[in-house]
């Protein structure tokens, strides 16, 4: 596995800040605040989780008085499935924890690897570019943690400091 795969792609900068691929495209990124961010690697998604936790008090949520989470990270596959509610095969609309559009919008990076050799990271959700008949909770994919795609993004898991959550 070569780390130069990330640096070989053309970077996008604004005010010395590295932006995700497709950030300035009309159908993704900045112009679509309710759509998931795409075009980020698994490593970049994890780095964002760390940044988000470190800068919580500077964000609207922190300034509005919401307590800082104890943990912000990518969900494991088990947590992602649990959040969907195991009874729903096609969980569009709000689920148990006010989540929506989990399958069928983008493939989402997971915290865990897909295989025992740890070559690929697990994906869940199924992208709008794929077979929507396969967009169930049980659908699983995988990709290299170095790759960026317009159909792959992420969702964060934020947990309070006093909660020990494990599925």
C-alpha positions, 0 to 999 in steps of 0.5 A: 500500500503506497501513501503517495496515492493521496498526493498523486491526485491534484489537491484543491486549496483555498486560503491554504486549506486543503479542500475535498475533491469536488468541493467546488462542483455544483452538485457536491460540496459547498453549494450543497450543504445538506448533501454528504461530503464526497471525494475524501479518503478514509484517512481524510475522513478520520482526520476530519473527525479529530479536527471536529472534536478539537475545534468543537467550541469554535463551531456553531454547535459549541457556541450554542452551548451543546456539550462537546462530545467525548468521542467523534469518529467514523462508525464501525459497521456494527454501529452503522447497522445498529443505527439503521435499526435492524428491522428496516431493509430500506431505511429512507426517512428518519430512523431511531436516532433521527438519522436519514438517507443512510443507504442510497445516498453515498457509500460511507467509510466505516471505522473497521477494515473489510478483511482480515488482511486489512487491505481494504476498509469497509463501506456501507450505504450504497451510492446513488450511482449503484444498484438501488435494489441493493440499497439495504442495511445488509449491503456491504462494500470495500475500498482502499483507504487511500482512494477518493471517489465522488460516490464515497463519503462519510458520516460521523459518530459523536458520543458524549464523554460519559457514554460507553457505546459498543455494539 
